[in-house]
Amino acid sequence: MHIQFEITPDDMVDTALRALDRSATYRAQRTRNICLMALVMGFVSFLALSFFAGDDSLLARFLVSGFAAIVGGVVQLFTERWTIERRLYAYSEEQLGTDEPVNFQVELTPAGILTEAQDTQINFAWSKVEEIAETDDSIDFFMRNGGIVVVRKRAFGSTDAIRQFLELATSYRAQPRSFTDPAPND
């Protein structure tokens, strides 16, 4: 089954964020960034209060520093996503060479998922597909190596076509691998 639709830098950012959200490495780094920002804000505020406030009690400095740490962590939590989105958007425009939509093709074959955009083809063997997930706006194929293929539902003419696409993908994925397919843990 062959599907064709246009993707935009916004689509690419959304796809990259979906992949990042599933990454244990990314989640751990995000947690480290939040904790680091909290520690830095707490430490800097404690030093500033110690230097400028002089006679204030140690308890007051710890309380204010603790509040500053919480504020720093919360600010990091909310601004990090925005920063990543902005960087991914610039990267996506760079990779596409435009901020205009480009043609994206997905073909389901017995051997795997074949994608093509801007004269570049990538084939994902079914043995590498870890999960097929349906969302409100897409069908997502999550790969064992962290890759992702997002097929936007706007590419389909009807809900019946979406259902057929999902059924075909599920049936191909469930087929026994041939001896030439790599093992799932490769």
C-alpha positions as CSV (number, residue, x, y, z in Angstrom):
1,M,0.0,0.0,0.0
2,H,1.4,3.4,-1.0
3,I,0.6,6.7,0.8
4,Q,1.7,10.1,-0.3
5,F,1.3,13.4,1.5
6,E,3.2,16.7,2.2
7,I,5.2,17.3,5.3
8,T,6.2,20.6,6.8
9,P,9.0,21.6,9.2
10,D,6.2,21.6,11.8
11,D,5.5,17.9,11.0
12,M,9.2,17.1,11.3
13,V,9.5,18.9,14.7
14,D,6.4,17.0,15.9
15,T,7.9,13.7,14.7
16,A,11.3,14.4,16.4
17,L,9.5,15.3,19.6
18,R,7.6,12.1,19.6
19,A,10.8,10.1,19.2
20,L,12.5,12.1,21.9
21,D,9.6,11.6,24.3
22,R,10.2,7.8,24.1
23,S,14.0,8.1,24.6
24,A,15.3,7.1,28.0
25,T,18.5,9.1,27.3
26,Y,16.6,12.3,26.5
27,R,14.3,11.9,29.6
28,A,17.4,11.4,31.8
29,Q,19.2,14.4,30.3
30,R,16.0,16.5,30.8
31,T,15.8,15.5,34.4
32,R,19.5,16.3,34.9
33,N,19.0,19.7,33.3
34,I,16.1,20.5,35.5
35,C,18.0,19.4,38.7
36,L,21.1,21.3,37.6
37,M,19.2,24.5,37.0
38,A,17.5,24.1,40.4
39,L,20.8,23.6,42.1
40,V,22.4,26.6,40.4
41,M,19.5,28.9,41.2
42,G,19.5,27.7,44.8
43,F,23.2,28.1,45.2
44,V,23.5,31.5,43.5
45,S,20.6,32.9,45.6
46,F,22.1,31.5,48.8
47,L,25.4,33.2,47.9
48,A,23.7,36.4,46.9
49,L,21.7,36.6,50.2
50,S,24.8,35.8,52.2
51,F,26.8,38.5,50.5
52,F,24.1,41.3,50.4
53,A,21.9,40.5,53.3
54,G,24.6,39.8,55.9
55,D,22.7,39.6,59.1
56,D,19.7,37.5,57.9
57,S,19.3,34.2,59.6
58,L,20.7,31.1,58.0
59,L,17.2,29.6,58.0
60,A,15.8,32.5,56.0
61,R,18.6,32.2,53.5
62,F,17.9,28.4,53.1
63,L,14.2,29.0,52.7
64,V,14.7,31.7,50.0
65,S,17.3,29.6,48.3
66,G,15.0,26.6,48.3
67,F,12.2,28.7,46.8
68,A,14.7,30.0,44.1
69,A,15.7,26.4,43.4
70,I,12.1,25.4,42.8
71,V,11.5,28.4,40.6
72,G,14.6,27.6,38.6
73,G,13.6,24.0,38.1
74,V,10.1,24.9,37.0
75,V,11.4,27.5,34.6
76,Q,13.8,25.0,33.1
77,L,11.0,22.4,32.8
78,F,8.9,24.8,30.7
79,T,11.5,26.6,28.7
80,E,13.5,23.5,27.7
81,R,10.7,22.1,25.5
82,W,10.3,25.5,23.8
83,T,14.1,25.7,23.2
84,I,14.2,22.2,21.7
85,E,11.2,22.9,19.5
86,R,12.9,26.1,18.2
87,R,16.2,24.3,17.5
88,L,14.4,21.4,15.8
89,Y,12.4,23.8,13.7
90,A,15.6,25.5,12.4
91,Y,17.2,22.1,11.9
92,S,14.2,20.8,9.9
93,E,14.2,23.9,7.7
94,E,17.9,23.3,7.1
95,Q,17.4,19.6,6.2
96,L,14.4,20.3,4.0
97,G,16.0,23.3,2.4
98,T,12.8,25.2,2.7
99,D,10.0,26.1,5.0
100,E,7.5,25.0,2.4
101,P,5.9,21.5,2.4
102,V,7.7,18.7,0.7
103,N,6.3,15.4,-0.7
104,F,6.6,12.4,1.6
105,Q,5.8,8.8,0.5
106,V,5.3,5.7,2.6
107,E,4.9,2.3,1.2
108,L,4.1,-0.8,3.1
109,T,5.7,-3.9,1.6
110,P,6.1,-7.5,2.9
111,A,9.7,-6.6,3.5
112,G,9.2,-3.4,5.5
113,I,8.2,0.2,5.5
114,L,9.7,2.2,2.6
115,T,9.8,6.0,3.0
116,E,10.9,8.5,0.5
117,A,11.3,12.3,0.7
118,Q,13.5,14.6,-1.5
119,D,15.0,11.7,-3.5
120,T,16.1,9.9,-0.3
121,Q,14.7,6.4,0.4
122,I,14.8,4.6,3.8
123,N,13.6,1.1,4.3
124,F,12.7,-0.2,7.8
125,A,12.4,-4.0,8.1
126,W,9.3,-5.2,9.9
127,S,11.6,-6.9,12.4
128,K,12.8,-3.4,13.5
129,V,9.3,-2.1,14.2
130,E,8.8,-2.2,17.9
131,E,5.3,-0.7,18.1
132,I,2.5,0.6,15.8
133,A,0.5,3.3,17.5
134,E,-2.6,5.2,16.3
135,T,-3.0,8.7,17.5
136,D,-5.7,11.4,16.8
137,D,-3.7,12.7,13.8
138,S,-1.4,9.9,12.7
139,I,-0.2,6.3,12.7
140,D,3.2,6.1,14.3
141,F,5.7,3.3,13.7
142,F,8.3,3.2,16.5
143,M,11.5,1.4,15.7
144,R,13.7,-0.6,18.1
145,N,16.6,1.7,17.4
146,G,14.7,4.8,18.3
147,G,13.6,5.7,14.8
148,I,10.1,6.7,14.0
149,V,7.9,7.0,10.9
150,V,4.8,9.1,11.3
151,V,2.0,8.7,8.7
152,R,-0.4,11.6,8.9
153,K,-4.1,10.7,8.7
154,R,-4.6,13.6,6.3
155,A,-3.0,11.4,3.7
156,F,-6.0,9.1,3.7
157,G,-9.3,9.7,1.9
158,S,-11.4,8.0,4.5
159,T,-11.4,6.3,7.9
160,D,-11.8,3.0,6.0
161,A,-8.5,3.7,4.2
162,I,-6.9,4.3,7.6
163,R,-8.2,1.1,8.9
164,Q,-7.0,-0.9,5.9
165,F,-3.5,0.7,6.2
166,L,-3.4,-0.2,9.9
167,E,-4.6,-3.8,9.3
168,L,-2.0,-4.3,6.5
169,A,0.8,-2.9,8.7
170,T,-0.2,-5.1,11.6
171,S,-0.4,-8.2,9.4
172,Y,3.0,-7.6,7.9
173,R,4.5,-7.0,11.3
174,A,3.0,-10.2,12.6
175,Q,4.4,-12.4,9.8
176,P,7.2,-14.7,10.8
177,R,10.6,-13.3,9.9
178,S,12.6,-15.1,7.2
179,F,16.1,-16.4,8.0
180,T,17.6,-13.3,6.4
181,D,15.9,-10.9,8.8
182,P,18.1,-9.7,11.7
183,A,17.0,-10.7,15.2
184,P,15.0,-8.1,17.1
185,N,17.9,-7.3,19.4
186,D,20.4,-6.5,16.7
